């Protein structure tokens, strides 16, 4: 078991490693609870669906096929965390704008999927 809680990560799309840069975010896509409030107080809650996603920035290396990346569908995207956990996004698609920056060769990426699973360390 590791004491690391953050730091080095690995992002894979269908097994191919992306050059992850900076902070990434992810969401398991489980229902979100929202309060139901009446004039006399809290009545309970409702659940609303959320989309599972992995989002961050990658470095555009020479062999990165941007067209293939931004048209990606039905993929498996894996985020391996420094704490030993893995987050797996199934039946995923590219959901970002496809915007890239020339200063540091950055490409903003967002993958959304039908389901996600957290694998313990």
C-alpha positions as CSV (number, residue, x, y, z in Angstrom):
1,X,0.0,0.0,0.0
2,X,1.2,3.5,-0.8
3,X,1.0,6.7,1.2
4,X,0.7,8.7,-2.0
5,X,-2.6,10.5,-2.4
6,X,-1.8,12.6,-5.5
7,X,0.8,13.2,-8.1
8,X,1.8,10.9,-11.0
9,X,-1.1,9.5,-13.1
10,X,-1.4,7.5,-16.2
11,X,-4.3,8.0,-18.8
12,X,-4.9,5.3,-21.4
13,X,-7.3,5.4,-24.3
14,X,-7.9,1.8,-25.6
15,X,-4.6,0.9,-24.1
16,X,-2.6,3.8,-25.7
17,X,-1.0,6.1,-23.1
18,X,-1.7,9.9,-23.4
19,X,0.8,12.4,-22.0
20,X,-1.2,13.6,-19.0
21,X,-0.5,17.1,-17.9
22,X,-1.6,19.0,-14.8
23,X,-4.7,18.2,-12.7
24,X,-7.3,15.8,-14.1
25,X,-10.9,15.3,-12.8
26,X,-13.2,12.4,-13.0
27,X,-16.8,11.5,-12.0
28,X,-18.3,8.0,-11.5
29,X,-21.6,9.2,-13.0
30,X,-23.7,8.1,-10.0
31,X,-27.0,9.8,-9.4
32,X,-26.8,13.2,-7.7
33,X,-29.2,14.0,-5.0
34,X,-31.0,17.3,-4.9
35,X,-33.1,18.5,-2.0
36,X,-36.9,18.9,-2.4
37,X,-37.8,21.9,-0.4
38,X,-41.3,23.1,0.4
39,X,-42.4,26.3,2.2
40,X,-42.6,24.3,5.4
41,X,-39.1,22.7,5.2
42,X,-37.1,19.9,3.5
43,X,-39.4,17.2,2.1
44,X,-36.7,14.9,0.9
45,X,-34.6,14.6,-2.2
46,X,-34.7,13.5,-5.8
47,X,-32.0,11.8,-7.8
48,X,-30.8,13.1,-11.1
49,X,-28.5,11.2,-13.5
50,X,-24.9,12.4,-14.0
51,X,-22.6,11.5,-16.8
52,X,-19.4,9.6,-16.0
53,X,-16.3,11.4,-17.3
54,X,-12.5,11.9,-17.2
55,X,-11.2,15.3,-18.1
56,X,-7.8,17.0,-18.3
57,X,-5.0,18.1,-20.6
58,X,-2.6,16.1,-22.7
59,X,0.5,17.2,-24.6
60,X,0.3,17.0,-28.3
61,X,3.3,14.9,-29.4
62,X,4.1,14.4,-33.0
63,X,2.5,11.0,-33.3
64,X,-0.8,12.0,-31.6
65,X,-3.6,11.7,-34.2
66,X,-5.9,14.6,-33.2
67,X,-8.6,13.7,-35.7
68,X,-8.8,10.2,-34.3
69,X,-8.9,11.6,-30.8
70,X,-11.7,14.1,-31.3
71,X,-13.8,11.6,-33.2
72,X,-13.3,8.8,-30.7
73,X,-16.3,6.6,-29.9
74,X,-16.9,3.3,-28.0
75,X,-13.6,3.5,-26.2
76,X,-12.2,2.3,-22.9
77,X,-10.5,5.1,-21.0
78,X,-8.5,4.4,-17.9
79,X,-7.1,6.8,-15.3
80,X,-4.5,5.2,-13.0
81,X,-4.1,7.3,-9.8
82,X,-1.0,7.7,-7.6
83,X,-2.8,6.1,-4.7
84,X,-3.1,2.8,-6.6
85,X,-6.7,3.1,-7.6
86,X,-7.9,3.0,-11.2
87,X,-10.9,4.6,-12.7
88,X,-12.3,2.9,-15.9
89,X,-14.7,4.6,-18.2
90,X,-16.6,2.2,-20.5
91,X,-18.2,2.9,-23.9
92,X,-16.6,6.3,-23.9
93,X,-16.5,9.1,-26.4
94,X,-14.6,12.3,-26.9
95,X,-16.8,15.1,-25.5
96,X,-14.5,18.1,-25.6
97,X,-14.2,20.9,-28.0
98,X,-11.0,19.6,-29.6
99,X,-9.2,22.9,-28.7
100,X,-5.4,22.9,-28.7
101,X,-2.8,25.4,-27.7
102,X,0.5,26.1,-29.4
103,X,2.4,27.6,-26.4
104,X,3.0,24.2,-24.7
105,X,1.3,21.9,-27.2
106,X,-1.7,21.3,-25.0
107,X,-4.9,19.6,-26.0
108,X,-7.9,19.8,-23.6
109,X,-9.7,16.5,-23.5
110,X,-12.9,15.3,-22.0
111,X,-14.1,11.7,-22.3
112,X,-17.7,10.8,-21.3
113,X,-19.1,7.3,-21.0
114,X,-22.0,5.1,-20.4
115,X,-20.6,3.7,-17.2
116,X,-17.6,4.0,-14.9
117,X,-16.0,1.7,-12.3
118,X,-13.5,2.5,-9.5
119,X,-11.0,-0.3,-8.9
120,X,-9.5,-0.3,-5.5
121,X,-5.7,-0.4,-4.9
